């Protein structure tokens, strides 16, 4: 089971996207678990839940460099979600991007 974790200011807006992504994963029977969390809990969540991919909401893209500096040593792919995919709540496209990141990281 691959774990894709989304982070934003409070974890609220990404919760909807995470839910859309999970629905797509379930539809295609992908062994993926998608969850959203507040940015302030990122380090703790990533280590505790052993994330396979970290996605940041566009509104917290300023924290990308910090995330890479803090968690980069773990070798987990980290990216900022495309703002148009985020705005359209395009769970399928964001999921495809995350799965691709995980595969390329092997």
N, C-alpha and C positions, 0 to 999 in steps of 0.2 A: 504494500500500500504506500503510494507516494503522497507526501504531505506538502500541499501548496498553501502558504500562509500569506495573507494580505494584511497590510498595515496602513492605517490612515489616522487622522487626528484623534478621533474617538472610536473608530471601528464601526461607525454606524453606516455610512454610505457604502463602505466596502462590503458590509454584510450582505447587502442586496446583490452586489456583483458576485460575491462568493457563493451565494445561494444559486444564482443563475449558472455559474460555472459547475457547481455540484450537480445540478439538474442535467446538464449536458453530459457530464462524466457518467452519471447513472444511466442515461439514455443509451450511451455507447458502451456501457459495461466496462468502463475504465477503472482500474484499481487506484483511485485517487480520492483524497480527502481534502476538501477546500474549506478553510476557515479564515475569518477576519478578526483582527485584534486592534486595540489602540496602539499607536506608535510607541507610547511610553513603556509598553510591555515587551517590545521586540526582542531584546537580548535574552530575557528570561524565557519567553515562548519558544524561540528558536532552539535554545539549548535543551529545554525541558521536553519539547514535543519533537525534536529532531527534524526540523524542516528540510525538505528537499529542494524548495524553491521559495524565494522571498520576493514578493511584489509590493511595491509602494504605490499608494494612491497618488495621482498627479498633484494633489494639493499639499503633499509632504515631500515633493521631489527634492527639496532643499536638504533633506536628511539622507540622501543617497550616499554622499561621500562619507558621512559619519557611519552609516551602516556598513559600508565596505571596509572602513578603517577598524571598526569594532568587531565585525563578524567575518571579514574576508578570509581570515586564516582557516575557517571551517570548510572552505571550498564549496560553499553553497551559492548557486547563481542568484544574483540580486538584480532587479530591474525596476524601473518606474513604469507603471501601466500607461499605455498610450492614452492621451487625454480624450481623443474622439471615441475610442473603444469604451473608455470609462463613462463618458457622457451618454453614450448610447446603451450602456449596460450590456455590451456585447460579450456575454459570458463565453460563448463558443470561441471567439477569436482570442480572447485573453487566455483561455484554457489551452488552446493550441500553442500559443506563444510559450506558456509555462512548461508544457510537456516537451516542447522543442528544446528549451533551456536545460531541462533535466537530462534529456538524451545526450545533448552536446557536452554536458558536464562529466559524463562517465569517463 
